[in-house]
């Protein structure tokens, strides 16, 4: 890999990120309309959104979050203006992106999306009825399109059902009574590093960095052309460069790079660009990351063993309950048989007494 020329290096300045070790959640990324428009155009494969530009996007998350509470603080709602060829607005579309900095699968995401949809549609109805009284009662009234998208950064394959009906009982038997929709999952790991590099937009670099979750991922990142990465970073607007820096700081903390070295790396990036990151990747504590991975595996193995033991104990307890139940059944059967025998003996005694009286 080509090294950045040493004589281009300027004196490093300390980097003091506002967010420190806290993960940069995706709201930090997607509140930038330039990144959002690139994401919608180049990564969702939805024809309706293929020409969306930053000026076509309005963030309305805060408006709806008030109805839903703090649980939804990391999610974003964008109003997207679809334009005619002459530039005039043809229609408005809502794009839901439930994007917390997810590293694992959320099996209830479809229900979370539904809550958003209902709030958006209800607010739209109220607004339209204020503009024109009872307009929602008209035959031609239509609610706006909502496109639900999940941005997923985990390494495991997304296995949650993509339809709301997957979360509803009797979905197959009572299908016609169940509301349904499909949401789209855009995963950073559905793209190879080479595919993301070819896209060559600012969002591709966000996704390339977010793919790094282990020492092996870091090794793959180092195979990317330094010139490509530095070119994307160098041509990005300042507000997007700040987002890159926050993501990179979070990455350095995950890889357990000592604080002073992390600040030096970040200061170098601020001074001369992403090439400085490539020069200093050896400072990243890969062995520590591997030790962490090993410890996590050991913890996972221990937890699995505990689950196996608990399962065996449950099986043994179940067997004991079955044995006890069988013994109770046998005891009840014996008691019932003895009661019948006693009743029979009683009748025989009574018959014998009666026969004695006759004689």
Backbone torsions as a table, in degrees:
resi	resn	phi	psi	omega
1	UNK	NA	134.2	-179.4
2	UNK	-66.9	133.3	178.8
3	UNK	-90.4	145.1	175.3
4	UNK	-68.2	136.3	-177.3
5	UNK	-56.9	133.5	-177.7
6	UNK	-66.3	-32.2	-176.7
7	UNK	-74.1	-6.6	175.7
8	UNK	-86.8	-11.8	-173.7
9	UNK	-70.5	134.0	174.6
10	UNK	-106.7	164.3	-178.4
11	UNK	-60.2	132.0	-178.9
12	UNK	-70.8	147.0	173.4
13	UNK	-116.4	146.3	-179.6
14	UNK	-64.1	142.5	178.5
15	UNK	-110.9	126.0	-179.3
16	UNK	-122.4	85.1	-175.9
17	UNK	-65.0	141.2	-179.9
18	UNK	-65.1	-32.3	-171.8
19	UNK	-91.8	-13.1	-179.4
20	UNK	51.1	-129.6	-172.0
21	UNK	-82.8	-3.1	-179.2
22	UNK	-69.8	137.0	178.0
23	UNK	-58.9	146.1	173.0
24	UNK	-82.7	103.2	-179.2
25	UNK	-72.3	164.9	-170.5
26	UNK	-70.9	-16.7	174.2
27	UNK	-63.1	-33.6	176.5
28	UNK	-62.3	-36.0	179.7
29	UNK	-78.8	-47.9	-171.5
30	UNK	-84.9	-2.8	171.4
31	UNK	-77.6	-10.7	173.8
32	UNK	-85.4	116.8	-172.5
33	UNK	-69.8	-27.2	177.2
34	UNK	-66.0	-47.0	177.6
35	UNK	-64.9	-40.1	180.0
36	UNK	-62.3	-44.9	-178.9
37	UNK	-64.4	-38.4	176.5
38	UNK	-63.7	-42.6	179.5
39	UNK	-60.2	-47.1	-178.2
40	UNK	-67.4	-39.9	-178.1
41	UNK	-71.7	-45.0	-164.4
42	UNK	-105.7	-7.8	-173.5
43	UNK	-128.6	-13.1	-178.6
44	UNK	-95.6	-20.1	-178.6
45	UNK	55.9	38.4	175.7
46	UNK	-106.5	111.4	-175.1
47	UNK	-53.7	-36.8	-178.7
48	UNK	-59.8	-25.6	-176.4
49	UNK	-104.4	10.3	-171.2
50	UNK	-70.4	-17.0	-179.0
51	UNK	-117.1	16.4	-176.6
52	UNK	-68.1	133.9	178.1
53	UNK	-116.8	163.6	-178.0
54	UNK	-53.5	-37.3	-178.1
55	UNK	-72.2	-9.2	178.9
56	UNK	-89.8	0.4	-171.5
57	UNK	-115.6	132.5	175.6
58	UNK	-126.2	124.7	178.4
59	UNK	-81.0	120.3	-179.5
60	UNK	-120.1	20.7	-175.0
61	UNK	-57.9	-46.2	-174.7
62	UNK	-60.0	-36.8	-178.5
63	UNK	-59.1	-41.6	-175.4
64	UNK	-92.6	-24.2	179.9
65	UNK	-63.1	-27.4	178.3
66	UNK	-61.7	-28.1	179.2
67	UNK	-82.4	-20.5	-169.3
68	UNK	-112.1	-16.7	174.8
69	UNK	91.7	179.0	-172.3
70	UNK	-68.1	-18.7	179.6
71	UNK	-57.5	-24.6	-172.9
72	UNK	-107.9	18.7	-172.8
73	UNK	-62.6	-28.3	-175.6
74	UNK	-89.1	-3.8	-177.2
75	UNK	-89.2	156.9	-178.9
76	UNK	-127.0	145.6	173.2
77	UNK	-126.1	124.1	179.7
78	UNK	-114.5	136.2	168.0
79	UNK	-94.8	122.3	-176.1
80	UNK	-111.7	127.2	179.9
81	UNK	-94.0	117.2	177.0
82	UNK	-89.6	123.7	-173.0
83	UNK	-107.3	152.3	172.1
84	UNK	-76.7	167.8	179.2
85	UNK	-56.1	-28.2	-179.1
86	UNK	-83.8	1.0	176.6
87	UNK	95.0	-8.3	178.3
88	UNK	-77.4	151.6	-177.5
89	UNK	-74.3	126.0	179.2
90	UNK	-92.4	-41.2	-179.3
91	UNK	-161.9	167.0	176.3
92	UNK	-112.9	136.8	178.7
93	UNK	-126.4	139.6	174.9
94	UNK	-99.0	134.0	175.8
95	UNK	-115.7	116.3	175.9
96	UNK	-90.5	131.7	174.5
97	UNK	-132.0	104.0	177.8
98	UNK	-88.5	96.4	-162.3
99	UNK	-125.7	16.1	179.5
100	UNK	-33.5	159.1	-177.5
101	UNK	-66.5	70.4	-170.2
102	UNK	-74.8	129.9	173.2
103	UNK	-120.4	3.6	178.7
104	UNK	-142.5	170.8	-173.9
105	UNK	-83.6	135.8	176.9
106	UNK	-111.3	108.8	-174.3
107	UNK	-79.4	-9.6	-179.9
108	UNK	-105.9	17.3	-173.8
109	UNK	-65.9	-32.4	-180.0
110	UNK	-62.8	-39.7	178.5
111	UNK	-69.2	-35.7	176.3
112	UNK	-62.9	-41.9	177.3
113	UNK	-63.1	-40.7	179.9
114	UNK	-60.7	-40.3	178.7
115	UNK	-60.0	-43.3	177.1
116	UNK	-61.1	-47.5	-177.5
117	UNK	-56.8	-46.0	-178.3
118	UNK	-62.9	-40.3	179.1
119	UNK	-65.6	-43.3	-179.6
120	UNK	-63.3	-47.0	-178.5
121	UNK	-66.2	-38.9	178.6
122	UNK	-64.2	-44.7	179.5
123	UNK	-64.9	-37.1	178.5
124	UNK	-63.9	-43.1	179.3
125	UNK	-61.7	-46.1	-179.5
126	UNK	-60.4	-44.1	-179.6
127	UNK	-62.7	-45.3	-178.5
128	UNK	-67.3	-33.9	178.2
129	UNK	-70.5	-26.5	174.7
130	UNK	-72.7	-36.1	178.5
131	UNK	-70.2	-44.3	178.6
132	UNK	-139.1	113.7	-173.1
133	UNK	-53.5	130.8	175.7
134	UNK	59.6	26.0	-178.8
135	UNK	-63.4	-29.0	-179.2
136	UNK	-68.9	-13.3	178.5
137	UNK	-85.8	-7.3	-178.4
138	UNK	-76.4	150.8	-177.1
139	UNK	-62.0	-35.8	-175.0
140	UNK	-91.5	5.5	178.8
141	UNK	-68.2	134.8	178.5
142	UNK	-131.9	140.3	174.4
143	UNK	-82.8	153.5	-176.9
144	UNK	-71.3	152.1	175.5
145	UNK	-67.7	137.2	173.8
146	UNK	-122.5	124.9	179.3
147	UNK	-107.6	110.0	-178.5
148	UNK	-88.5	130.3	-177.5
149	UNK	-133.6	138.1	174.1
150	UNK	-115.2	124.1	176.4
151	UNK	-97.2	116.4	-169.5
152	UNK	-117.9	128.8	-176.5
153	UNK	-112.0	4.0	-178.8
154	UNK	-74.9	162.2	-179.2
155	UNK	-85.8	-29.9	-179.7
156	UNK	-71.3	150.0	176.1
157	UNK	-64.2	137.6	178.8
158	UNK	-69.3	115.6	-175.8
159	UNK	-113.2	0.2	176.7
160	UNK	-69.1	146.5	178.4
161	UNK	-60.3	140.9	-177.2
162	UNK	-90.8	1.1	179.8
163	UNK	-120.1	146.5	176.8
164	UNK	-59.8	-38.1	-176.6
165	UNK	-59.5	-22.1	178.7
166	UNK	-65.8	-15.9	-179.2
167	UNK	-102.7	3.0	-174.5
168	UNK	-111.0	134.6	177.1
169	UNK	-67.6	153.0	178.3
170	UNK	58.6	29.3	-175.8
171	UNK	-61.5	-36.7	-178.7
172	UNK	-76.9	-43.2	-176.3
173	UNK	-73.0	-32.5	-174.2
174	UNK	-118.9	36.6	-170.6
175	UNK	-54.6	-41.7	-173.9
176	UNK	-69.9	-12.9	179.7
177	UNK	-97.9	-1.3	-172.0
178	UNK	-108.0	123.8	174.6
179	UNK	-66.3	150.1	-176.1
180	UNK	-151.2	154.3	170.8
181	UNK	-160.5	165.1	177.0
182	UNK	-115.2	139.5	172.6
183	UNK	-111.3	156.3	-179.3
184	UNK	-101.8	137.4	174.4
185	UNK	-106.4	123.5	172.0
186	UNK	-108.7	111.5	-176.6
187	UNK	-106.1	136.1	178.2
188	UNK	-61.8	-27.1	-176.2
189	UNK	-89.0	2.7	172.7
190	UNK	-80.1	-10.4	177.4
191	UNK	-111.1	140.9	171.0
192	UNK	-78.9	163.8	176.5
193	UNK	-60.5	-34.9	180.0
194	UNK	-66.4	-42.3	179.1
195	UNK	-63.1	-42.7	178.8
196	UNK	-66.4	-38.8	179.5
197	UNK	-62.0	-37.6	-179.1
198	UNK	-68.3	-27.8	178.4
199	UNK	-67.3	-35.1	168.1
200	UNK	55.0	37.6	171.7
201	UNK	-116.9	172.3	-176.3
202	UNK	-63.4	-34.1	-179.7
203	UNK	-66.2	-32.4	179.4
204	UNK	-63.1	-36.6	179.1
205	UNK	-71.5	-35.6	173.3
206	UNK	-56.9	-47.5	-176.8
207	UNK	-69.6	-36.4	177.6
208	UNK	-61.6	-43.1	179.8
209	UNK	-69.8	-40.5	-179.1
210	UNK	-67.2	-18.3	176.6
211	UNK	-72.5	-19.0	-175.9
212	UNK	-78.7	106.6	179.0
213	UNK	-129.7	0.8	-179.2
214	UNK	-154.9	172.0	177.8
215	UNK	-61.3	-36.9	179.6
216	UNK	-65.2	-39.9	177.9
217	UNK	-63.8	-38.5	179.2
218	UNK	-63.6	-40.5	178.8
219	UNK	-62.3	-39.0	178.1
220	UNK	-66.8	-39.3	179.5
221	UNK	-61.7	-35.6	-177.2
222	UNK	-67.6	-16.2	178.6
223	UNK	-79.1	-15.5	179.8
224	UNK	-69.7	145.8	178.3
225	UNK	-59.6	124.5	178.0
226	UNK	-60.5	-35.4	-179.0
227	UNK	-63.9	-39.7	179.7
228	UNK	-63.3	-49.2	-178.0
229	UNK	-62.9	-45.5	-177.7
230	UNK	-66.5	-33.0	179.9
231	UNK	-69.2	-42.4	178.5
232	UNK	-62.6	-46.6	-179.2
233	UNK	-63.6	-45.0	-175.0
234	UNK	-64.3	-31.2	-178.2
235	UNK	-94.1	0.5	-179.4
236	UNK	-77.4	147.6	173.9
237	UNK	-61.6	158.0	-175.7
238	UNK	-59.0	-37.5	-177.9
239	UNK	-66.7	-29.8	177.2
240	UNK	-78.3	-34.2	174.6
241	UNK	-59.3	-38.2	178.4
242	UNK	-64.9	-36.5	176.5
243	UNK	-64.9	-44.4	176.6
244	UNK	-55.6	-44.6	-176.9
245	UNK	-63.1	-40.0	179.4
246	UNK	-66.8	-39.7	178.4
247	UNK	-65.2	-43.6	-179.2
248	UNK	-66.2	-38.6	176.9
249	UNK	-61.1	-44.1	177.7
250	UNK	-59.8	-40.9	178.2
251	UNK	-62.9	-45.8	-179.9
252	UNK	-60.4	-38.0	178.2
253	UNK	-68.0	-38.9	178.0
254	UNK	-63.2	-36.8	-179.5
255	UNK	-84.6	6.0	175.0
256	UNK	60.1	35.9	171.8
257	UNK	-70.3	130.2	179.3
258	UNK	-53.1	145.7	-173.6
259	UNK	-55.6	-41.8	-177.7
260	UNK	-68.0	-38.3	178.0
261	UNK	-69.5	-38.5	178.5
262	UNK	-61.8	-42.1	178.5
263	UNK	-65.5	-37.3	177.8
264	UNK	-63.7	-44.0	179.4
265	UNK	-61.6	-46.8	-178.4
266	UNK	-65.7	-36.8	176.7
267	UNK	-64.6	-38.2	178.0
268	UNK	-65.5	-40.4	177.7
269	UNK	-62.3	-42.3	178.7
270	UNK	-63.9	-29.7	-177.1
271	UNK	-84.9	-36.1	-173.2
272	UNK	-137.0	-2.5	175.5
273	UNK	109.1	-175.8	-173.7
274	UNK	-68.8	-17.7	177.6
275	UNK	-56.8	-31.5	179.5
276	UNK	-65.7	-30.7	176.6
277	UNK	-63.5	-44.8	179.6
278	UNK	-62.6	-38.7	-180.0
279	UNK	-64.1	-28.7	-171.8
280	UNK	-111.9	17.3	-178.7
281	UNK	-65.8	-26.3	179.2
282	UNK	-65.9	-18.3	178.2
283	UNK	-76.0	-15.7	179.5
284	UNK	-70.8	131.1	-172.1
285	UNK	-76.7	78.5	-177.5
286	UNK	-66.6	-39.1	179.3
287	UNK	-61.7	-39.3	177.5
288	UNK	-62.3	-40.3	178.8
289	UNK	-63.5	-40.4	178.6
290	UNK	-66.3	-38.7	176.6
291	UNK	-62.8	-40.7	177.4
292	UNK	-60.9	-43.6	179.3
293	UNK	-61.1	-42.4	178.9
294	UNK	-63.6	-43.3	179.1
295	UNK	-63.3	-40.4	178.9
296	UNK	-63.3	-39.4	178.3
297	UNK	-65.1	-42.0	178.7
298	UNK	-63.0	-41.3	177.2
299	UNK	-63.1	-42.2	-179.9
300	UNK	-63.8	-41.7	178.6
301	UNK	-63.6	-43.1	179.5
302	UNK	-63.4	-41.3	178.5
303	UNK	-64.1	-38.1	178.5
304	UNK	-65.5	-41.0	177.0
305	UNK	-62.4	-42.0	177.7
306	UNK	-62.2	-40.6	177.6
307	UNK	-64.0	-39.5	178.3
308	UNK	-63.3	-44.2	179.4
309	UNK	-61.8	-45.2	179.4
310	UNK	-61.3	-39.7	179.1
311	UNK	-64.8	-42.6	178.2
312	UNK	-63.2	-40.6	178.0
313	UNK	-63.9	-40.7	176.8
314	UNK	-63.2	-41.1	178.8
315	UNK	-63.0	-43.7	-179.9
316	UNK	-63.3	-42.3	178.4
317	UNK	-63.1	-39.0	178.8
318	UNK	-64.6	-41.1	177.8
319	UNK	-63.5	-41.7	177.7
320	UNK	-61.7	-41.0	177.6
321	UNK	-63.7	-39.7	178.4
322	UNK	-63.5	-43.6	179.4
323	UNK	-62.9	-45.1	178.7
324	UNK	-60.9	-39.7	179.0
325	UNK	-64.3	-43.1	178.1
326	UNK	-62.6	-42.5	179.4
327	UNK	-63.9	-38.4	176.5
328	UNK	-64.0	-40.9	179.1
329	UNK	-62.5	-43.9	179.7
330	UNK	-63.1	-43.3	179.5
331	UNK	-62.5	-41.7	179.3
332	UNK	-65.0	-41.2	178.4
333	UNK	-62.6	-42.8	178.7
334	UNK	-63.9	-42.8	179.3
335	UNK	-62.3	-41.3	179.4
336	UNK	-65.2	-40.8	179.2
337	UNK	-65.7	-41.0	178.5
338	UNK	-64.6	-38.7	178.8
339	UNK	-63.9	-40.2	177.8
340	UNK	-64.5	-42.9	179.9
341	UNK	-64.1	-40.9	177.7
342	UNK	-62.9	-42.4	178.6
343	UNK	-62.7	-40.1	178.8
344	UNK	-65.4	-43.6	178.2
345	UNK	-62.4	-40.0	179.3
346	UNK	-61.1	-43.3	178.5
347	UNK	-64.3	-39.5	179.9
348	UNK	-64.8	-39.8	177.9
349	UNK	-63.3	-44.9	179.8
350	UNK	-61.1	-42.8	178.3
351	UNK	-63.3	-39.7	178.9
352	UNK	-64.7	-41.9	178.8
353	UNK	-62.1	-41.6	179.1
354	UNK	-63.0	-40.0	-178.9
355	UNK	-66.2	-33.4	178.3
356	UNK	-67.2	-38.6	179.5
357	UNK	-65.2	-37.0	-179.9
358	UNK	-64.9	-40.8	-179.1
359	UNK	-82.9	NA	NA
